[in-house]
């Protein structure tokens, strides 16, 4: 499913302004820098957008349809194998009934 395709949406982030805002609020400079780096790293991670999700959804639907078709084929195959002897005996009984009816009416 769309493996190897980077799903990114760039987000602008001004680390200097973020550090200044934190230090102005009383956060120590070193801690503000650590926060800025952590946030920058988090915001640089891949993010899925609507088109990426639509592609994933379409791939999932295709996979489900494929598996559904396989399951239906497997069920049909197993059901046919179980019903085959019944069909055989219905044929035999029909022939026997026809023979009996022929003897009764002739």
Secondary structure, DSSP 8 states (H G I E B T S, - for coil): --TT----------HHHHHHHHHHTT--HHHHHHHHHHHHHHHTS----HHHHHHHHHHHHHHHHHHHHHHHHHHHHHHHHHHHHHHHHHHHHHHHHHHHHHHHH-
